[in-house]
Amino acid sequence: MSDTAQPQLLHLVIGGELVDLEHNTFKNLDQVDIVGVFPNYATAHAAWKAKAQMTVDNAQMRYFVVHLHRLLDPEQDEKHSH
């Protein structure tokens, strides 16, 4: 990576049917839909939105954007905020 390159901010999009709408607990982990890993929030959000719209008829189905970069480097947000 060159000095001028943007940092890679990985995001994961996953979804599945929830036990109830009060908690983020999947009914069946074997059926969790792993949409993919994306290089930034914008592309992850686009993938999330597409999947969420495809499943709009199922109220129990939810998709999430997970900020992998925060898990991989918890201090990263702090470094970039100064």
N, C-alpha and C positions, 0 to 999 in steps of 0.2 A: 504494500500500500504506500503510495506516495504521500508526502507531507500535505498536499493540497486536497487529497481525497476526503470525502465525507466519511465520518465513522459509520460503521455498519450497525444499524439498530434493528436487530432481528426481532420479528414478531411471529407468533404461532396463532393460527386460526383453527379452533376446534368447535365441535358442537354435538348435540345429541338430545335425546328426550330426557327431561328432568322428572324426578320423583314428584315434585310439586313446585309451584311457582314461588314459594317462600324461600327456597334454598337452592344453591347451585350444586345439587347432587344428581348425578346421572342415574337413570334407571338401570342401565346395563352398560358397563364399561367396555364389553366386547363389541358394542355397536356405536361407540363414540366415533364420530366422523372427524378424522384428522385431515383438514383441508390442505394445510401446507405451512411452510415457513417462508416468510417474506422479508425482504431487505429493509423495509421501512414501514411506517404506520400507514401511509397513504395506500400502498398496494395491499396491505393486510385489511384495511378498512373496506376497500373495494371488494375483496374476496368475501369478507364477512357479510357485507350488504347483499351481495348476490345470493349467498347461501340462505341468509335470513329471509329474503324475498321468496325464494323457492319453497320455503317451509312455512309460509305465513298461515296456512290453513290448520296447522297443528300448534295449538296454544302451549303445549308442553315442550316443544322443540325450541332450543336456544343455541345460539352460536356466540363464541367469545373470542376476543383478541387478547392474547397473552403477551406481555412485554418481556420476551426472552432476554433481551439485552440487560434488563434490570436484574434478572436472576443470575446472569453470567458475570456481571460486574455491577454490584449494588452501589458502588461509589461513583459510577459513571455519570449519573444525573447531577450529582454534586459537583463533579469536575467541570461539567459543561455549563453550569449555572453561574460560574464566576466570571 
